[in-house]
Amino acid sequence: MNITINKLKWLIKKIGIFLRHPLLSINNNFDFDFLNAVFMNNKLINKNKELNNLQSLSAIKKLNFDKETNLSIQNSEHLNKVVNSNYFTNLNYFGYGYRILESTKFKDFDYINSFHLYPANIFAINEIKNLIDKNLIGDGLIIDYPSGIGNLFIYLQKIINKNNFVGIDNFEQISKNDIEKYQNNTGSNVLITTFEDFILNNENRAVDLIVSIELDLDIIIKNIFELNPKFLIFETMYVSRFKDIMKMLNEKYKVYLINESIIIYLRK
């Protein structure tokens, strides 16, 4: 019954989007999932206007990441054979991340394309740099969940000691062997483990921040709360479209910063 009701609600929503934005719907090939993500992002941003950083990447533009990008690309050839190869061989353009930016006033796509990363992760690096510069994080762990191959850490090593990094993944989209091959070949060698093993072996070390990009949060939100990080960085569209997720987050966290790509929460 709930499934039928939800399908009916979604049908009504799609009709509403088309009636309000017929040309936009046609120009986007009736991709109502994408249009809904854009509209819900805008709604959440408008609700938090004073916290909108307008997609700034100024903190990391002072740094040169060419070496890290080349290193990551050169050691990713084996990823075209993994389970979710469509993601790992198409990081810049997979999903809606890049299209969301194209729908805004953001113009610096040459810079985005200079990374071997999904776009939201680039904004995450910029804001992690800002948090470090403000001494809001530093000694605790930075966890990427799900971490995939751990390429985010190659870039973060430029601004913080890699001993602070942990990746959590269930290895369903890519095998542990393929991840270890990438890690060993790049010289990164960051611990990437399952959530269960991390809980079992973590020596009560505090978690400063968790980054979770390109994943439905309902799958891991309870695990994230158990880790009790000071800061959370999510992709905005994975929060803005889900009332239950927003409600759960608002009980324990408050919005610290938001733009069309990422939203940052600070523990209350």
C-alpha contacts under 8 A as a table, 3 or more apart, distances in Angstrom:
res1	aa1	res2	aa2	distance
1	M	4	T	5.18
1	M	5	I	6.27
2	N	5	I	5.06
2	N	6	N	6.07
3	I	6	N	5.13
3	I	7	K	6.16
4	T	7	K	5.12
4	T	8	L	6.21
5	I	8	L	5.07
5	I	9	K	6.18
6	N	9	K	5.02
6	N	10	W	6.15
7	K	10	W	5.10
7	K	11	L	6.15
8	L	11	L	5.05
8	L	12	I	6.24
9	K	12	I	5.15
9	K	13	K	6.15
10	W	13	K	4.92
10	W	14	K	6.15
11	L	14	K	5.14
11	L	15	I	6.28
12	I	15	I	5.14
12	I	16	G	6.17
13	K	16	G	4.98
13	K	17	I	6.20
14	K	17	I	5.08
14	K	18	F	6.22
14	K	32	F	6.14
15	I	18	F	5.15
15	I	19	L	6.13
16	G	19	L	5.15
16	G	20	R	6.14
17	I	20	R	5.27
17	I	21	H	5.77
17	I	22	P	7.58
17	I	25	S	7.57
17	I	32	F	7.51
17	I	35	L	7.89
17	I	36	N	7.80
18	F	21	H	5.07
18	F	22	P	4.75
18	F	25	S	5.87
19	L	22	P	5.73
21	H	24	L	5.32
21	H	25	S	6.04
22	P	25	S	5.07
22	P	26	I	6.24
23	L	26	I	5.09
23	L	27	N	6.02
24	L	27	N	5.06
24	L	28	N	6.12
25	S	28	N	5.26
25	S	29	N	6.29
25	S	30	F	4.83
25	S	31	D	6.96
25	S	32	F	7.23
25	S	35	L	7.60
26	I	29	N	5.07
26	I	30	F	5.59
27	N	30	F	7.54
28	N	31	D	5.73
28	N	35	L	7.99
31	D	34	F	5.56
31	D	35	L	6.48
32	F	35	L	4.91
32	F	36	N	5.81
33	D	36	N	5.20
33	D	37	A	6.26
34	F	37	A	5.08
34	F	38	V	6.37
34	F	96	Y	6.81
35	L	38	V	5.06
35	L	39	F	6.21
36	N	39	F	5.13
36	N	40	M	5.94
36	N	241	R	7.75
37	A	40	M	5.26
37	A	41	N	5.96
37	A	237	M	5.59
37	A	240	S	7.50
37	A	241	R	6.56
38	V	41	N	5.22
38	V	42	N	6.30
38	V	100	I	6.57
38	V	103	S	7.73
38	V	237	M	7.64
39	F	42	N	5.13
39	F	43	K	6.24
40	M	43	K	4.94
40	M	44	L	6.27
40	M	237	M	7.34
40	M	240	S	5.43
40	M	241	R	5.83
41	N	44	L	5.25
41	N	45	I	6.08
41	N	236	T	6.43
41	N	237	M	5.90
41	N	240	S	5.46
41	N	241	R	7.61
41	N	260	E	6.21
42	N	45	I	5.02
42	N	46	N	5.99
42	N	260	E	7.38
43	K	46	N	5.23
43	K	47	K	6.31
43	K	240	S	7.82
44	L	47	K	5.04
44	L	48	N	6.47
44	L	240	S	6.00
45	I	48	N	5.05
45	I	49	K	5.73
45	I	52	N	6.75
45	I	258	I	6.56
45	I	259	N	6.63
45	I	260	E	7.52
46	N	49	K	4.94
48	N	51	L	5.52
48	N	52	N	6.77
48	N	255	V	7.85
48	N	258	I	7.47
49	K	52	N	5.38
51	L	255	V	7.74
51	L	256	Y	6.56
51	L	257	L	4.80
51	L	258	I	5.92
52	N	257	L	5.93
52	N	258	I	4.90
52	N	259	N	5.43
53	N	56	S	6.09
53	N	257	L	6.74
53	N	258	I	6.43
53	N	259	N	6.11
54	L	259	N	5.90
55	Q	106	F	7.21
55	Q	123	F	7.46
55	Q	259	N	5.78
55	Q	260	E	7.22
55	Q	261	S	7.45
56	S	59	A	7.98
56	S	123	F	7.79
57	L	60	I	6.05
57	L	61	K	6.38
57	L	123	F	6.53
57	L	126	N	5.71
58	S	61	K	5.20
58	S	62	K	7.21
58	S	126	N	7.40
59	A	62	K	6.48
59	A	126	N	5.56
59	A	127	E	7.62
59	A	129	K	6.51
59	A	130	N	6.51
60	I	63	L	5.39
60	I	125	I	7.52
60	I	126	N	5.41
60	I	129	K	7.15
61	K	64	N	7.33
64	N	67	K	7.72
65	F	68	E	5.28
65	F	69	T	6.24
65	F	115	F	7.52
65	F	155	Y	7.05
66	D	69	T	5.17
66	D	70	N	6.15
66	D	114	S	7.37
66	D	115	F	7.79
67	K	70	N	5.30
67	K	71	L	6.08
68	E	71	L	5.10
68	E	72	S	6.15
68	E	154	I	6.25
68	E	155	Y	6.25
69	T	72	S	5.19
69	T	73	I	6.18
69	T	114	S	7.21
69	T	115	F	5.49
69	T	116	H	5.41
70	N	73	I	5.22
70	N	74	Q	5.97
71	L	74	Q	5.31
71	L	75	N	6.40
71	L	186	T	6.30
72	S	75	N	5.41
72	S	76	S	6.32
72	S	116	H	6.66
72	S	151	N	6.80
72	S	154	I	7.75
72	S	186	T	6.71
73	I	76	S	5.26
73	I	77	E	7.46
73	I	116	H	6.63
74	Q	77	E	6.83
75	N	78	H	7.62
75	N	182	Y	6.02
75	N	185	N	6.30
75	N	186	T	6.60
76	S	79	L	5.47
76	S	89	T	7.85
76	S	182	Y	6.66
77	E	80	N	6.38
78	H	81	K	6.09
78	H	82	V	7.56
78	H	178	D	7.58
79	L	82	V	5.32
79	L	85	S	5.99
79	L	88	F	6.20
79	L	89	T	6.48
79	L	178	D	7.45
80	N	85	S	5.00
80	N	86	N	7.68
80	N	88	F	7.34
80	N	89	T	6.06
81	K	85	S	6.10
82	V	85	S	5.09
82	V	173	Q	7.44
82	V	174	I	5.71
82	V	175	S	7.46
82	V	178	D	7.72
83	V	172	E	7.85
83	V	173	Q	5.40
83	V	174	I	5.78
84	N	87	Y	5.74
84	N	88	F	6.67
84	N	173	Q	5.25
84	N	174	I	6.62
85	S	88	F	5.05
85	S	89	T	5.71
85	S	90	N	7.99
86	N	89	T	5.71
86	N	90	N	6.02
86	N	94	F	7.57
87	Y	90	N	5.18
87	Y	91	L	5.69
87	Y	94	F	5.83
88	F	91	L	5.63
90	N	93	Y	5.77
90	N	94	F	5.64
91	L	94	F	5.57
91	L	116	H	6.70
91	L	117	L	5.45
91	L	118	Y	4.73
91	L	119	P	7.93
92	N	98	Y	6.89
92	N	112	I	7.79
92	N	113	N	6.69
92	N	115	F	7.90
92	N	116	H	6.91
92	N	117	L	5.82
92	N	118	Y	4.74
92	N	119	P	5.97
93	Y	96	Y	7.65
93	Y	97	G	7.07
93	Y	98	Y	5.60
93	Y	99	R	7.88
93	Y	118	Y	7.19
94	F	97	G	7.02
94	F	98	Y	7.50
94	F	118	Y	7.34
95	G	98	Y	7.53
95	G	99	R	7.95
96	Y	99	R	5.10
96	Y	100	I	5.78
97	G	100	I	5.34
97	G	101	L	6.75
97	G	118	Y	7.25
97	G	119	P	6.05
97	G	120	A	6.56
97	G	261	S	6.99
98	Y	101	L	5.29
98	Y	102	E	6.37
98	Y	119	P	6.31
99	R	102	E	4.85
99	R	103	S	6.27
100	I	103	S	5.22
100	I	104	T	6.90
100	I	260	E	7.07
100	I	261	S	7.32
101	L	104	T	5.32
101	L	105	K	7.59
101	L	106	F	5.99
101	L	260	E	7.06
101	L	261	S	7.13
102	E	105	K	7.36
102	E	106	F	6.72
102	E	107	K	7.90
104	T	260	E	7.92
106	F	109	F	7.78
108	D	111	Y	5.60
108	D	112	I	6.67
109	F	112	I	4.84
109	F	113	N	6.01
110	D	113	N	5.11
110	D	114	S	6.37
111	Y	114	S	5.16
111	Y	115	F	7.43
112	I	115	F	6.00
112	I	119	P	6.45
112	I	122	I	7.29
113	N	116	H	7.47
115	F	122	I	7.71
116	H	151	N	7.78
117	L	121	N	6.39
117	L	122	I	6.83
117	L	151	N	7.28
117	L	152	L	7.11
118	Y	121	N	5.68
118	Y	122	I	7.17
119	P	122	I	5.36
119	P	123	F	6.96
119	P	261	S	7.79
120	A	123	F	5.26
120	A	124	A	6.25
120	A	213	I	6.97
120	A	235	E	6.40
120	A	261	S	5.45
120	A	262	I	6.15
121	N	124	A	4.74
121	N	125	I	6.23
121	N	152	L	7.04
121	N	213	I	7.10
122	I	125	I	5.17
122	I	126	N	6.46
123	F	126	N	5.09
123	F	127	E	6.36
123	F	261	S	7.23
123	F	262	I	6.91
124	A	127	E	5.23
124	A	128	I	6.07
124	A	211	V	7.54
124	A	233	I	6.83
124	A	262	I	7.10
125	I	128	I	5.04
125	I	129	K	6.17
125	I	155	Y	7.70
125	I	156	L	6.68
126	N	129	K	5.22
126	N	130	N	6.46
127	E	130	N	4.86
127	E	131	L	6.15
128	I	131	L	5.02
128	I	132	I	6.17
129	K	132	I	5.13
129	K	133	D	6.15
129	K	159	I	6.74
130	N	133	D	5.05
130	N	134	K	6.22
131	L	134	K	5.15
131	L	135	N	6.25
131	L	136	L	5.19
131	L	137	I	5.93
132	I	135	N	4.97
132	I	136	L	5.94
132	I	137	I	5.33
132	I	138	G	6.03
133	D	136	L	7.68
134	K	137	I	7.90
135	N	138	G	6.66
137	I	140	G	6.94
137	I	208	D	5.86
137	I	209	L	7.76
138	G	160	I	7.75
138	G	208	D	7.36
139	D	164	N	7.20
139	D	208	D	7.55
140	G	164	N	6.49
140	G	205	R	6.85
140	G	206	A	5.13
140	G	207	V	5.01
140	G	208	D	4.71
140	G	209	L	7.81
141	L	164	N	4.70
141	L	165	F	5.81
141	L	166	V	6.99
141	L	205	R	7.23
141	L	206	A	6.32
141	L	207	V	4.48
141	L	208	D	5.32
141	L	209	L	6.67
142	I	164	N	5.90
142	I	165	F	5.05
142	I	166	V	6.40
142	I	207	V	6.37
142	I	208	D	5.88
142	I	209	L	4.93
142	I	210	I	5.86
142	I	211	V	7.71
143	I	165	F	5.93
143	I	166	V	4.89
143	I	167	G	5.53
143	I	168	I	7.09
143	I	207	V	7.51
143	I	209	L	6.31
143	I	210	I	4.69
143	I	211	V	6.20
144	D	147	S	4.82
144	D	150	G	7.74
144	D	152	L	7.86
144	D	165	F	7.95
144	D	166	V	6.64
144	D	167	G	4.93
144	D	168	I	6.29
144	D	210	I	5.81
144	D	211	V	4.82
144	D	212	S	6.11
145	Y	167	G	6.14
145	Y	168	I	4.94
145	Y	169	D	6.28
145	Y	210	I	6.86
145	Y	211	V	6.09
145	Y	212	S	5.05
145	Y	213	I	7.69
146	P	167	G	6.94
146	P	168	I	5.41
146	P	169	D	4.77
146	P	170	N	7.67
146	P	212	S	6.27
146	P	213	I	7.53
146	P	215	L	7.83
147	S	150	G	5.16
147	S	151	N	8.00
147	S	152	L	7.83
147	S	167	G	5.01
147	S	168	I	5.68
147	S	169	D	5.77
147	S	192	I	7.43
148	G	151	N	7.82
148	G	167	G	7.88
148	G	169	D	6.46
148	G	171	F	7.68
148	G	173	Q	7.77
148	G	174	I	6.88
148	G	179	I	7.07
149	I	174	I	7.93
149	I	178	D	7.70
149	I	179	I	4.77
149	I	180	E	7.83
149	I	182	Y	6.57
149	I	183	Q	7.21
150	G	153	F	5.70
150	G	154	I	7.44
150	G	167	G	6.62
150	G	179	I	7.50
150	G	183	Q	7.32
150	G	190	V	7.54
150	G	192	I	7.61
151	N	154	I	5.33
151	N	155	Y	7.23
152	L	155	Y	5.64
152	L	156	L	6.39
153	F	156	L	4.80
153	F	157	Q	5.97
153	F	162	K	7.35
153	F	165	F	7.16
153	F	188	S	7.54
153	F	190	V	7.66
154	I	157	Q	5.51
154	I	158	K	7.52
154	I	188	S	6.40
155	Y	158	K	5.70
155	Y	159	I	7.84
156	L	159	I	5.50
156	L	160	I	6.13
156	L	162	K	7.66
157	Q	160	I	5.24
157	Q	161	N	5.87
157	Q	162	K	5.51
160	I	164	N	7.64
161	N	164	N	5.96
161	N	165	F	7.88
162	K	165	F	5.30
162	K	190	V	7.09
163	N	190	V	7.76
165	F	190	V	6.49
165	F	191	L	7.31
166	V	190	V	6.38
166	V	191	L	5.31
166	V	192	I	5.94
166	V	193	T	7.83
167	G	190	V	7.25
167	G	191	L	6.09
167	G	192	I	4.22
167	G	193	T	6.27
168	I	192	I	5.48
168	I	193	T	5.05
168	I	194	T	5.25
168	I	195	F	5.80
168	I	198	F	7.70
169	D	192	I	6.87
169	D	193	T	6.04
169	D	194	T	5.20
169	D	195	F	6.96
170	N	193	T	7.65
170	N	194	T	5.38
170	N	195	F	7.47
171	F	174	I	5.16
171	F	175	S	5.05
171	F	176	K	5.92
171	F	194	T	7.90
172	E	175	S	6.73
174	I	178	D	6.68
174	I	179	I	7.14
175	S	178	D	5.30
175	S	179	I	6.43
176	K	179	I	5.06
176	K	180	E	6.07
177	N	180	E	5.07
177	N	181	K	6.09
178	D	181	K	5.06
178	D	182	Y	6.38
179	I	182	Y	5.20
179	I	183	Q	6.14
180	E	183	Q	4.89
180	E	184	N	5.87
180	E	189	N	7.70
181	K	184	N	5.26
181	K	185	N	6.03
182	Y	185	N	5.25
182	Y	186	T	6.09
183	Q	186	T	5.36
183	Q	187	G	6.00
183	Q	188	S	5.20
183	Q	189	N	5.00
183	Q	190	V	7.01
184	N	187	G	5.07
184	N	188	S	6.50
184	N	189	N	5.77
185	N	188	S	7.86
186	T	189	N	7.84
193	T	197	D	6.40
193	T	198	F	6.37
194	T	197	D	5.28
194	T	198	F	6.15
195	F	198	F	5.08
195	F	199	I	6.24
195	F	223	N	7.65
196	E	199	I	5.28
196	E	200	L	6.23
197	D	200	L	4.93
197	D	201	N	6.06
198	F	201	N	5.27
198	F	202	N	5.52
199	I	202	N	5.54
202	N	205	R	6.56
206	A	229	P	7.40
207	V	210	I	7.51
207	V	227	L	6.84
207	V	228	N	6.86
207	V	229	P	4.76
207	V	230	K	6.73
208	D	229	P	5.25
208	D	230	K	5.00
208	D	231	F	6.16
209	L	229	P	5.25
209	L	230	K	5.79
209	L	231	F	4.56
209	L	232	L	5.60
209	L	233	I	7.53
210	I	224	I	7.73
210	I	229	P	6.44
210	I	231	F	6.55
210	I	232	L	5.04
210	I	233	I	6.24
211	V	232	L	6.10
211	V	233	I	4.73
211	V	234	F	6.19
212	S	215	L	7.03
212	S	232	L	7.82
212	S	233	I	6.24
212	S	234	F	5.16
212	S	235	E	7.21
213	I	233	I	7.82
213	I	234	F	5.58
213	I	235	E	5.32
214	E	235	E	6.69
214	E	238	Y	7.55
215	L	238	Y	7.19
216	D	219	I	6.12
216	D	220	I	7.93
216	D	238	Y	6.15
217	L	220	I	5.50
217	L	221	I	5.39
217	L	238	Y	6.75
217	L	239	V	7.78
217	L	245	I	7.31
218	D	221	I	5.41
218	D	222	K	7.84
218	D	245	I	6.95
219	I	222	K	7.99
220	I	223	N	5.27
220	I	224	I	6.25
221	I	224	I	4.98
221	I	225	F	6.27
222	K	225	F	5.13
222	K	226	E	6.27
223	N	226	E	5.03
223	N	227	L	6.53
224	I	227	L	5.24
224	I	228	N	6.66
224	I	229	P	7.64
225	F	228	N	5.02
225	F	229	P	7.47
229	P	232	L	6.82
229	P	267	R	7.29
230	K	266	L	5.93
230	K	267	R	5.17
231	F	264	I	6.88
231	F	265	Y	5.53
231	F	266	L	4.69
231	F	267	R	6.20
232	L	264	I	5.49
232	L	265	Y	4.97
232	L	266	L	6.62
233	I	262	I	6.67
233	I	263	I	5.82
233	I	264	I	4.56
233	I	265	Y	6.55
234	F	238	Y	7.08
234	F	239	V	7.37
234	F	262	I	5.61
234	F	263	I	5.43
234	F	264	I	6.50
235	E	238	Y	5.54
235	E	239	V	7.06
235	E	261	S	5.82
235	E	262	I	4.39
235	E	263	I	6.12
236	T	239	V	5.37
236	T	240	S	6.00
236	T	258	I	7.46
236	T	259	N	7.28
236	T	260	E	6.22
236	T	261	S	5.58
236	T	262	I	4.62
236	T	263	I	5.11
237	M	240	S	5.11
237	M	241	R	6.14
237	M	260	E	7.81
237	M	261	S	7.57
237	M	262	I	8.00
238	Y	241	R	6.34
238	Y	242	F	7.12
239	V	242	F	5.64
239	V	243	K	7.82
239	V	245	I	6.33
239	V	246	M	6.15
240	S	243	K	7.38
240	S	246	M	7.29
242	F	245	I	5.42
242	F	246	M	6.42
243	K	246	M	5.11
243	K	247	K	6.08
244	D	247	K	5.07
244	D	248	M	6.21
245	I	248	M	5.18
245	I	249	L	6.14
246	M	249	L	5.10
246	M	250	N	5.99
247	K	250	N	5.19
247	K	251	E	6.50
248	M	251	E	5.47
248	M	252	K	7.19
249	L	252	K	5.62
249	L	253	Y	5.51
249	L	254	K	7.51
250	N	253	Y	5.13
250	N	254	K	5.84
252	K	267	R	6.12
252	K	268	K	5.88
253	Y	265	Y	5.82
253	Y	266	L	5.36
253	Y	267	R	4.32
253	Y	268	K	5.03
254	K	265	Y	5.40
254	K	266	L	5.42
254	K	267	R	6.45
254	K	268	K	6.33
255	V	258	I	7.42
255	V	263	I	7.32
255	V	264	I	6.02
255	V	265	Y	4.50
255	V	266	L	6.30
256	Y	263	I	7.71
256	Y	264	I	5.35
256	Y	265	Y	5.06
256	Y	266	L	5.69
257	L	263	I	5.82
257	L	264	I	5.08
257	L	265	Y	7.09
258	I	261	S	7.83
258	I	262	I	5.93
258	I	263	I	4.28
258	I	264	I	6.20
259	N	262	I	5.62
259	N	263	I	6.36
